[in-house]
Amino acid sequence: MSAEHAYAHDSHAGGHVSPVSLYITIFLALMVLTGVTVAAAFVNLGQFNFLVAMIIACFKASLVIWYFMHVKYQSRLTKLTVATGLFFLAVLLGLMLVDYGSKGFTPMPPPTDSESVIGAH
Protein backbone atom coordinates (compact mmCIF):
# COMPACT_ATOMS: atom_id res chain seq x y z
CA MET A 1 0.00 0.00 0.00
CA SER A 2 1.46 3.34 -0.98
CA ALA A 3 1.74 6.25 1.42
CA GLU A 4 -0.71 8.26 -0.67
CA HIS A 5 -3.28 5.47 -0.56
CA ALA A 6 -2.80 5.06 3.21
CA TYR A 7 -3.35 8.80 3.72
CA ALA A 8 -6.55 8.72 1.65
CA HIS A 9 -7.74 5.69 3.61
CA ASP A 10 -7.01 7.34 6.98
CA SER A 11 -8.83 10.52 6.02
CA HIS A 12 -12.05 8.51 5.57
CA ALA A 13 -11.74 6.69 8.87
CA GLY A 14 -14.54 8.86 10.29
CA GLY A 15 -13.44 8.79 13.92
CA HIS A 16 -10.97 10.50 16.16
CA VAL A 17 -8.30 8.33 17.71
CA SER A 18 -7.39 9.50 21.19
CA PRO A 19 -4.24 8.39 22.97
CA VAL A 20 -4.62 5.70 25.60
CA SER A 21 -3.05 8.03 28.16
CA LEU A 22 -6.06 10.36 27.81
CA TYR A 23 -8.46 7.52 28.63
CA ILE A 24 -6.35 6.47 31.60
CA THR A 25 -6.26 10.06 32.85
CA ILE A 26 -10.03 10.44 32.54
CA PHE A 27 -10.56 7.06 34.23
CA LEU A 28 -8.31 8.10 37.13
CA ALA A 29 -10.16 11.42 37.39
CA LEU A 30 -13.46 9.53 37.56
CA MET A 31 -12.07 7.26 40.30
CA VAL A 32 -10.83 10.26 42.29
CA LEU A 33 -14.22 11.94 41.92
CA THR A 34 -15.92 8.74 43.07
CA GLY A 35 -13.70 8.82 46.16
CA VAL A 36 -14.62 12.46 46.71
CA THR A 37 -18.30 11.52 46.44
CA VAL A 38 -17.90 8.79 49.05
CA ALA A 39 -15.92 11.09 51.34
CA ALA A 40 -18.51 13.85 50.95
CA ALA A 41 -21.23 11.39 51.98
CA PHE A 42 -19.60 11.06 55.40
CA VAL A 43 -19.41 14.83 55.94
CA ASN A 44 -22.51 16.44 57.37
CA LEU A 45 -23.15 19.47 55.18
CA GLY A 46 -26.78 19.78 56.19
CA GLN A 47 -29.01 20.65 53.28
CA PHE A 48 -26.00 20.98 50.96
CA ASN A 49 -25.20 17.22 50.92
CA PHE A 50 -27.48 16.68 47.93
CA LEU A 51 -26.14 19.73 46.11
CA VAL A 52 -22.51 18.65 46.51
CA ALA A 53 -23.32 15.11 45.37
CA MET A 54 -25.15 16.42 42.29
CA ILE A 55 -22.32 18.79 41.35
CA ILE A 56 -19.80 15.96 41.52
CA ALA A 57 -22.13 13.63 39.58
CA CYS A 58 -22.66 16.26 36.87
CA PHE A 59 -18.93 16.77 36.51
CA LYS A 60 -18.38 13.00 36.21
CA ALA A 61 -21.16 12.70 33.65
CA SER A 62 -19.63 15.57 31.68
CA LEU A 63 -16.29 13.76 31.53
CA VAL A 64 -17.96 10.57 30.31
CA ILE A 65 -20.02 12.37 27.68
CA TRP A 66 -17.18 14.62 26.52
CA TYR A 67 -14.40 12.03 26.26
CA PHE A 68 -15.74 8.46 26.35
CA MET A 69 -18.66 9.25 24.06
CA HIS A 70 -16.35 11.38 21.85
CA VAL A 71 -18.67 14.39 21.81
CA LYS A 72 -15.60 16.62 22.07
CA TYR A 73 -14.52 15.57 18.58
CA GLN A 74 -17.94 15.60 16.91
CA SER A 75 -19.66 18.21 14.79
CA ARG A 76 -21.43 21.25 16.15
CA LEU A 77 -24.77 19.59 15.40
CA THR A 78 -23.92 16.67 17.70
CA LYS A 79 -22.85 19.08 20.43
CA LEU A 80 -26.08 21.02 19.96
CA THR A 81 -28.10 17.80 20.23
CA VAL A 82 -26.38 16.85 23.49
CA ALA A 83 -26.82 20.38 24.86
CA THR A 84 -30.51 20.37 23.92
CA GLY A 85 -31.06 17.04 25.66
CA LEU A 86 -29.33 18.32 28.79
CA PHE A 87 -31.34 21.53 28.69
CA PHE A 88 -34.64 19.68 28.58
CA LEU A 89 -33.47 17.31 31.32
CA ALA A 90 -32.72 20.36 33.48
CA VAL A 91 -36.16 21.82 32.69
CA LEU A 92 -37.90 18.58 33.65
CA LEU A 93 -35.89 18.24 36.86
CA GLY A 94 -36.58 21.87 37.71
CA LEU A 95 -40.31 21.43 37.17
CA MET A 96 -40.25 18.28 39.29
CA LEU A 97 -38.50 20.12 42.12
CA VAL A 98 -40.97 23.01 41.91
CA ASP A 99 -43.86 20.52 42.10
CA TYR A 100 -42.23 18.67 45.00
CA GLY A 101 -41.56 21.93 46.86
CA SER A 102 -45.11 23.19 46.38
CA LYS A 103 -46.73 20.23 48.11
CA GLY A 104 -47.36 20.44 51.80
CA PHE A 105 -46.16 17.02 52.87
CA THR A 106 -47.07 15.92 56.35
CA PRO A 107 -45.45 12.85 57.82
CA MET A 108 -47.63 9.87 58.54
CA PRO A 109 -48.49 9.57 62.22
CA PRO A 110 -46.96 6.59 63.96
CA PRO A 111 -49.24 3.58 64.48
CA THR A 112 -51.02 3.60 67.81
CA ASP A 113 -51.61 -0.11 68.30
CA SER A 114 -49.08 -2.92 68.10
CA GLU A 115 -51.17 -5.01 65.67
CA SER A 116 -50.82 -2.45 62.87
CA VAL A 117 -47.01 -2.62 63.01
CA ILE A 118 -45.61 -5.24 60.65
CA GLY A 119 -43.71 -7.95 62.45
CA ALA A 120 -44.79 -6.88 65.96
CA HIS A 121 -46.32 -10.04 67.40
Buried (B, 14 or more C-beta within 10 A) or exposed (E): EEEEEEEEEEEEEEEEEBEEEEEEEBEEBBEEBEEBBEEBEEEEEEEEEEEBBEEBEEEBEEBEBBBBEEBEEBEEEEEEEBEEEBEEEEEEEEEEEEEEEEEEEEEEEEEEEEEEEEEEE
